[in-house]
Every structure is written in structure tokens, then in C-alpha cells.
């Protein structure tokens, strides 16, 4: 059904509205019905107006609001530090260009991987989940050629060829260095132990997340004297979700001498702070009538024995058990032990 009006039909409709033959409300309802009809007849449209649609609360099809500046800072520090390590390992001048971090579906990431692919799985303790370092298949052979003294500019056939144990061993050395530097880059933001686990060739054996889950992709371009290749660090978004607040900050300070000076300054000021101490001899509950009838000589029985230790309150919180006495003519309290804290 064609929903597009001709020019003559549009003119007739406007003339009818101007003359009052058709009310505006009728025109709105007609337009709404036309739109609903077109939606219902559109291929793939399964929901009509007023129809209930199912929503999966476990799905990660959501909008991730705000950026994570610290994640880009971590990636930049990793690229800068790993550049020197890679240059020493290959004996060539290497340069690493950082690309903007992306959030994509895990299935989309897996579908973009060719066969064979060099996938190195790592873990970021104590954060949950595993990540993976992906190096372009063609660039793997280039790295091996350069590592063995070649120019690295020869073309290699990738399709239908698996990596040998020697090639995987050489690449493992490079990836372990990359994982180590990636862990160092995290220290100023969140100290974590990044550990290399294993290397896989088939993407089906790398299940770092559910296909519908969102993963973080940190991509960079590695240039070794004119020979370039892609390297990606991918991990589930759920891995960094517990520390998202830290990654949303725009500044992180370095821990060092300044931190120790600041802690000492705060400690000195806290030690000079005055607090109120109270020793509770005992407690008793009485009615107002009993209090009004009290007279001289009445004896009040408390909830504490005469030889039982007293509670010493610091700012109305029980902190110590003490005994009362007299020292040089002054009433005194002797601390016996710390009072047990509630909830411990």
C-alpha cells in the first residue's frame, strides 16, 4: 500500500482543512492511523501501538554514558613504555600509535578475527574476567622475521597456515613483555596483577565474554621501521565496571614523597584534636515517680558489680575497660583492655 500522497491530494486536503470540512483533530487521528498502518506494513516491524514488548534486564544493550579518561591515560602510558621494550627486543626502532578506545559487542569482535589469529589470554587480578591481546596474523610473521634478523618486509601467506611452535614462542616473549607493561600502566589508577595465561589460534577457544556482552577494545598501530601492524587489547566491560568511578576521573596523582608528607601532616593534626572521655560507673532505669520520691539515704542498685571494670567512652563510644582508683589524692582510671566492638 502506497502511503505517499500526490500533489493534487495534498492540495485537496489543505483546502478541506481551510474550509472547515475536516477538523484538525480528525487530521491528526488520520495521520496517526496512516503512520501506524505504514509501521505495521513495514517488513520486519512486529510491534504495534499499545502492544507490550519484552525487555531483557540481563542484556547489555544499554547506553554507556560518559567517557573514561583514565582508560585512555592507561593506554597512552602503555604505548609509550612498551615502545622502548619492543625496540630492545627487536633491535629496531619501534613506534606505537594509540587509537581511541571503543565499546563493542563481543560477537562483533570475534567475527572480525581471521583464521588463524594470535590470541594471548591474560588475567587482571583482582578484577574479574580475562582479557586477550590480539596481534595481526600478517604482523606476527613480520615480527618473527625481524626477530630472526630479517627485514620484515617480505609478504607471507596467512590463510590456511598455522603458527609453528617457534613462531608462537617468539611471539609469547613479546606478548609477555606487553602484558607486564600493561600491568605497570594500571598501577597509578588501580594496582592489579596482569598475568599471561595462554595463547590460542582459534577464536572459538577464547571465551572472555558472552557474545552479547560488551567488551572494551584498546587498539594501537605498531610501526617497526616502515612495517606496520595492528595490536589490540580487549577485555570485558564487566572487568572494569567495579572501578568505573576511578576511570571516570580526569586526574590521578603519583604516590611518592608528597603522599607521605601529607599523611604525616594529617596524623599530627589528628593527634592534637581534643576528645571527650567519660567513665560510666553504672546505669539504672527508674520511673519519674520513683525519682520524685527519692530522699537522703536511699540506696540505688546499678547493673554493675562493685569489682567489675568500668566502661570508658570516647566521644560517647565504648572503647576501653578501666578500673577506678586514687593516685596522689586524685581520682584516676587505669586502662585494662580494649572493649570489644560491635559487629566484630
Backbone torsions as a table, in degrees:
resi	resn	phi	psi	omega
1	UNK	NA	127.2	-178.6
2	UNK	-87.1	122.1	-177.8
3	UNK	-97.7	1.0	-178.3
4	UNK	-86.6	124.9	179.9
5	UNK	-85.4	145.4	175.2
6	UNK	-78.0	169.9	-178.1
7	UNK	-64.8	-37.9	178.5
8	UNK	-65.3	-38.4	178.0
9	UNK	-67.8	-37.7	177.7
10	UNK	-65.1	-42.6	179.4
11	UNK	-63.8	-42.1	178.9
12	UNK	-64.0	-38.9	179.7
13	UNK	-66.4	-43.1	178.8
14	UNK	-66.2	-36.7	178.8
15	UNK	-66.8	-39.1	178.4
16	UNK	-65.4	-37.9	178.0
17	UNK	-67.4	-40.5	-179.3
18	UNK	-66.2	-36.7	-179.0
19	UNK	-81.1	-9.1	178.9
20	UNK	90.5	1.3	178.7
21	UNK	-66.6	-30.5	178.2
22	UNK	-122.9	125.5	178.6
23	UNK	-78.1	157.9	179.3
24	UNK	-62.2	-38.0	-179.5
25	UNK	-63.9	-39.5	178.0
26	UNK	-65.0	-36.8	178.8
27	UNK	-66.1	-40.6	178.7
28	UNK	-63.8	-42.7	179.6
29	UNK	-65.5	-38.6	179.1
30	UNK	-65.8	-40.8	178.7
31	UNK	-65.1	-40.7	179.6
32	UNK	-64.3	-42.0	178.3
33	UNK	-64.2	-36.1	178.1
34	UNK	-65.3	-39.9	179.4
35	UNK	-66.3	-42.4	179.9
36	UNK	-63.4	-38.7	179.1
37	UNK	-65.1	-38.2	179.7
38	UNK	-69.5	-36.1	177.9
39	UNK	-66.8	-41.4	-178.5
40	UNK	-65.5	-30.9	-177.8
41	UNK	-91.8	-4.0	179.1
42	UNK	-72.9	130.7	179.5
43	UNK	-57.9	130.8	178.1
44	UNK	91.2	-10.9	179.2
45	UNK	-85.0	115.8	-174.8
46	UNK	-113.2	-8.0	-176.3
47	UNK	-110.5	130.6	176.8
48	UNK	-105.2	171.3	-179.4
49	UNK	-65.2	129.7	179.7
50	UNK	86.0	-3.2	-179.2
51	UNK	-84.7	140.6	-179.7
52	UNK	-81.1	133.3	178.6
53	UNK	-113.2	143.3	178.4
54	UNK	-76.8	143.6	177.5
55	UNK	-133.1	124.9	-179.2
56	UNK	-89.2	111.7	-179.5
57	UNK	-69.6	-20.2	-179.8
58	UNK	-85.7	-8.2	-179.3
59	UNK	-73.9	146.5	178.7
60	UNK	-99.1	22.3	174.5
61	UNK	-77.9	74.5	-176.6
62	UNK	-134.7	169.4	-179.5
63	UNK	-93.8	123.3	177.0
64	UNK	-90.7	102.7	-175.5
65	UNK	-83.1	141.2	176.5
66	UNK	82.2	156.8	178.6
67	UNK	-101.3	172.1	178.5
68	UNK	-122.5	84.7	-175.6
69	UNK	-59.5	-36.2	-177.8
70	UNK	-65.4	-27.5	178.0
71	UNK	-66.5	-39.1	176.1
72	UNK	-69.1	-34.5	177.1
73	UNK	-65.0	-42.2	178.5
74	UNK	-62.4	-44.1	-179.8
75	UNK	-64.6	-40.9	179.4
76	UNK	-63.9	-42.0	178.7
77	UNK	-64.9	-39.1	178.0
78	UNK	-62.2	-46.5	-179.5
79	UNK	-62.1	-39.0	-178.1
80	UNK	-68.9	-42.9	-177.6
81	UNK	-76.8	-39.1	-177.8
82	UNK	-70.6	-22.4	177.5
83	UNK	-57.9	-44.6	179.7
84	UNK	-69.1	-39.5	179.4
85	UNK	-63.9	-43.9	-179.0
86	UNK	-66.8	-35.9	178.3
87	UNK	-63.6	-39.9	179.0
88	UNK	-69.8	-39.2	-178.9
89	UNK	-67.3	-39.2	-177.1
90	UNK	-90.7	-16.4	-177.1
91	UNK	71.0	19.6	178.2
92	UNK	-131.4	158.4	177.8
93	UNK	-77.2	118.5	-178.7
94	UNK	-112.1	146.5	177.0
95	UNK	-131.6	139.9	-178.2
96	UNK	-124.8	121.6	179.6
97	UNK	-101.9	126.3	-178.0
98	UNK	-83.7	139.2	173.8
99	UNK	-112.1	162.7	-177.2
100	UNK	-67.9	139.7	179.2
101	UNK	-68.1	147.8	-178.3
102	UNK	-131.5	152.7	172.3
103	UNK	-112.4	117.0	-177.9
104	UNK	-135.0	165.2	175.1
105	UNK	-70.8	145.1	179.8
106	UNK	-62.8	-37.0	179.2
107	UNK	-64.3	-39.2	177.8
108	UNK	-64.4	-37.9	177.5
109	UNK	-65.9	-43.9	-178.6
110	UNK	-66.8	-35.9	-179.9
111	UNK	-68.3	-22.2	-179.1
112	UNK	-83.5	-5.5	-177.3
113	UNK	-88.4	132.7	177.1
114	UNK	-83.8	173.2	174.0
115	UNK	-116.0	128.0	-4.0
116	UNK	-80.3	160.9	175.4
117	UNK	-128.6	147.7	178.9
118	UNK	-99.3	105.2	-175.6
119	UNK	-117.9	115.7	-179.5
120	UNK	-108.0	115.2	-176.1
121	UNK	-86.4	138.4	177.4
122	UNK	-138.2	164.2	-179.7
123	UNK	-124.8	142.6	-179.3
124	UNK	-115.6	81.4	179.1
125	UNK	-74.4	140.8	3.8
126	UNK	-91.6	13.2	178.5
127	UNK	-70.4	147.8	-176.8
128	UNK	-77.5	157.7	174.1
129	UNK	82.9	170.2	178.7
130	UNK	-117.2	157.1	175.2
131	UNK	-120.0	179.2	-177.7
132	UNK	-145.7	140.9	173.7
133	UNK	-104.2	123.3	-177.2
134	UNK	-112.1	126.3	176.1
135	UNK	-117.9	132.2	179.7
136	UNK	-52.8	136.5	-177.4
137	UNK	-57.6	-45.3	180.0
138	UNK	-62.9	-36.3	-178.7
139	UNK	-73.5	-24.6	176.4
140	UNK	-61.4	-47.5	178.9
141	UNK	-64.9	-33.4	177.4
142	UNK	-64.9	-43.9	179.4
143	UNK	-63.1	-42.8	179.2
144	UNK	-63.0	-41.0	179.5
145	UNK	-63.6	-44.7	179.6
146	UNK	-66.9	-40.8	-179.0
147	UNK	-62.3	-31.6	-179.6
148	UNK	-90.8	6.7	174.9
149	UNK	102.2	1.7	-179.9
150	UNK	-81.8	179.4	-179.8
151	UNK	-82.0	-24.9	-179.6
152	UNK	80.0	6.2	-176.9
153	UNK	-102.4	4.8	179.2
154	UNK	-80.3	148.7	178.7
155	UNK	-88.2	138.9	-178.3
156	UNK	-125.5	143.6	176.5
157	UNK	-83.5	124.1	-175.3
158	UNK	-97.5	-42.9	-175.1
159	UNK	-62.9	133.8	176.8
160	UNK	74.2	14.4	-178.6
161	UNK	-128.1	126.0	177.5
162	UNK	-88.5	161.9	176.6
163	UNK	-80.9	138.1	176.8
164	UNK	-79.1	167.6	179.8
165	UNK	-64.8	-33.4	178.4
166	UNK	-67.8	-43.7	179.0
167	UNK	-63.4	-42.4	178.8
168	UNK	-66.8	-34.6	178.5
169	UNK	-66.6	-41.6	178.1
170	UNK	-65.6	-44.2	-179.3
171	UNK	-67.0	-34.5	178.2
172	UNK	-59.8	-39.4	178.4
173	UNK	-61.3	-41.0	179.0
174	UNK	-67.7	-44.1	-176.4
175	UNK	-68.4	-38.6	178.2
176	UNK	-60.8	-40.8	176.3
177	UNK	-63.8	-39.6	179.1
178	UNK	-65.7	-42.8	179.2
179	UNK	-64.0	-39.3	178.5
180	UNK	-63.3	-44.1	178.7
181	UNK	-69.0	-31.8	176.9
182	UNK	-65.2	-38.0	175.7
183	UNK	-65.8	-38.7	177.7
184	UNK	-64.7	-36.0	-179.5
185	UNK	-66.5	-22.6	-180.0
186	UNK	-82.5	-18.8	-170.3
187	UNK	-57.0	-44.6	-179.3
188	UNK	-63.9	-25.4	-177.5
189	UNK	-95.7	-51.4	-179.9
190	UNK	-154.4	108.9	-179.1
191	UNK	-63.5	122.9	177.9
192	UNK	-144.0	152.9	-178.8
193	UNK	-98.0	104.1	-179.8
194	UNK	-90.0	118.4	-172.6
195	UNK	-123.1	130.9	175.2
196	UNK	-72.4	133.5	-177.9
197	UNK	-107.3	-58.7	-175.7
198	UNK	-164.4	171.7	177.5
199	UNK	-121.0	133.0	178.3
200	UNK	-122.2	154.4	178.0
201	UNK	-106.2	-35.6	-178.9
202	UNK	-93.8	123.8	179.6
203	UNK	-60.6	-21.9	-180.0
204	UNK	-65.7	-22.4	-178.8
205	UNK	-91.1	3.0	179.1
206	UNK	-112.7	97.2	-179.1
207	UNK	-111.3	75.6	-179.7
208	UNK	-80.2	-16.5	-179.8
209	UNK	-162.1	164.7	174.7
210	UNK	-66.3	146.2	-178.1
211	UNK	-54.6	-29.5	-179.1
212	UNK	-89.7	-5.8	179.0
213	UNK	-77.6	160.9	-179.1
214	UNK	-95.2	137.7	177.7
215	UNK	-122.1	155.8	177.4
216	UNK	-97.3	129.7	-178.1
217	UNK	-117.6	114.4	175.2
218	UNK	-104.2	106.4	-174.4
219	UNK	-106.3	146.8	178.8
220	UNK	-150.0	155.2	177.7
221	UNK	-108.7	124.9	-179.7
222	UNK	-100.6	127.8	-179.8
223	UNK	-120.7	118.7	178.1
224	UNK	-116.4	92.4	178.8
225	UNK	50.3	52.7	175.8
226	UNK	94.2	-14.0	178.3
227	UNK	-99.1	121.4	-173.8
228	UNK	-114.7	157.8	176.8
229	UNK	-162.9	162.9	-178.6
230	UNK	-100.9	142.6	173.2
231	UNK	-134.5	132.3	-178.3
232	UNK	-124.9	142.7	171.5
233	UNK	-115.8	116.9	-173.4
234	UNK	-124.9	134.9	175.9
235	UNK	-151.0	155.9	-177.5
236	UNK	-63.8	148.1	176.0
237	UNK	-63.7	-30.7	178.8
238	UNK	-63.7	-19.5	178.7
239	UNK	-67.8	-40.6	-177.2
240	UNK	-99.7	-1.9	-179.1
241	UNK	-61.1	-36.5	177.9
242	UNK	-63.7	-23.1	-178.3
243	UNK	-117.0	26.1	-178.5
244	UNK	-60.6	-33.5	-179.4
245	UNK	-62.1	-39.3	178.1
246	UNK	-67.2	-38.3	-178.8
247	UNK	-73.3	-17.8	178.9
248	UNK	-83.0	-12.2	178.3
249	UNK	-69.2	159.0	179.7
250	UNK	-105.8	-1.6	-179.0
251	UNK	-150.2	141.9	173.5
252	UNK	-138.8	130.4	-177.9
253	UNK	-86.3	152.3	176.2
254	UNK	-82.3	136.7	178.0
255	UNK	-82.5	129.7	-178.2
256	UNK	-173.6	-146.4	-177.3
257	UNK	-62.1	-35.3	-179.3
258	UNK	-63.7	-37.4	178.4
259	UNK	-65.1	-41.9	-179.9
260	UNK	-65.7	-39.6	177.2
261	UNK	-64.0	-39.7	179.7
262	UNK	-66.3	-42.6	178.8
263	UNK	-62.8	-42.5	178.9
264	UNK	-64.1	-38.7	179.2
265	UNK	-65.1	-43.4	178.5
266	UNK	-65.6	-39.9	179.7
267	UNK	-64.2	-40.9	179.7
268	UNK	-64.4	-40.3	178.6
269	UNK	-68.0	-36.8	178.1
270	UNK	-66.9	-35.3	179.6
271	UNK	-67.1	-24.5	178.8
272	UNK	-89.2	0.3	-178.4
273	UNK	-78.0	133.9	-179.9
274	UNK	-85.4	136.9	177.0
275	UNK	-129.2	158.3	-178.9
276	UNK	-96.5	128.8	177.6
277	UNK	-111.8	136.9	177.6
278	UNK	-138.3	136.3	175.1
279	UNK	-106.7	125.1	-177.6
280	UNK	-95.8	114.7	179.6
281	UNK	-74.4	-32.5	-178.8
282	UNK	169.4	165.8	-179.5
283	UNK	-132.5	150.3	179.7
284	UNK	-151.6	144.3	177.3
285	UNK	-107.7	129.7	-179.7
286	UNK	-136.6	153.9	175.4
287	UNK	-80.5	161.6	179.5
288	UNK	-63.7	-35.2	178.9
289	UNK	-63.3	-41.3	178.4
290	UNK	-65.6	-36.9	179.0
291	UNK	-65.4	-40.1	179.7
292	UNK	-69.0	-26.2	-179.3
293	UNK	-90.2	2.0	-179.5
294	UNK	-68.0	146.1	178.0
295	UNK	-141.7	168.1	-178.0
296	UNK	-60.3	133.2	178.1
297	UNK	99.9	-9.4	178.5
298	UNK	-68.6	143.4	179.6
299	UNK	-107.2	127.8	178.6
300	UNK	-106.2	127.4	-179.9
301	UNK	-97.1	121.3	-179.1
302	UNK	-92.6	-179.7	-179.4
303	UNK	-89.4	15.0	-176.2
304	UNK	-131.9	138.7	176.4
305	UNK	-72.0	159.7	-175.9
306	UNK	-67.2	-29.9	-178.5
307	UNK	-98.4	6.5	-179.6
308	UNK	-80.4	145.0	178.0
309	UNK	-64.5	154.2	-179.0
310	UNK	-95.9	159.9	175.5
311	UNK	-90.9	128.9	175.0
312	UNK	-103.7	118.5	-176.9
313	UNK	-99.2	130.6	174.2
314	UNK	-110.9	112.4	-174.8
315	UNK	51.3	48.9	175.4
316	UNK	65.5	19.7	174.8
317	UNK	-121.5	129.9	-178.6
318	UNK	-68.7	120.5	-177.7
319	UNK	-120.0	-33.8	-174.5
320	UNK	-137.5	158.7	169.9
321	UNK	-105.4	126.8	-173.8
322	UNK	-131.2	163.8	172.9
323	UNK	-118.5	142.2	-179.2
324	UNK	-91.9	152.8	179.6
325	UNK	-170.8	-167.6	-179.3
326	UNK	-129.6	130.6	177.8
327	UNK	-128.7	117.7	178.9
328	UNK	53.2	39.6	177.1
329	UNK	82.9	-0.2	179.4
330	UNK	-109.6	143.7	173.5
331	UNK	-67.4	136.2	-174.3
332	UNK	-140.4	163.6	177.2
333	UNK	-128.2	135.8	178.3
334	UNK	-112.7	123.6	-178.7
335	UNK	-73.4	126.9	-178.6
336	UNK	-100.1	-45.9	-179.3
337	UNK	-165.7	168.8	175.7
338	UNK	-77.7	141.5	178.8
339	UNK	-76.5	138.3	177.2
340	UNK	-62.8	135.1	-178.2
341	UNK	-89.1	144.4	178.7
342	UNK	-68.7	141.6	178.5
343	UNK	86.9	1.9	179.9
344	UNK	-114.1	NA	NA
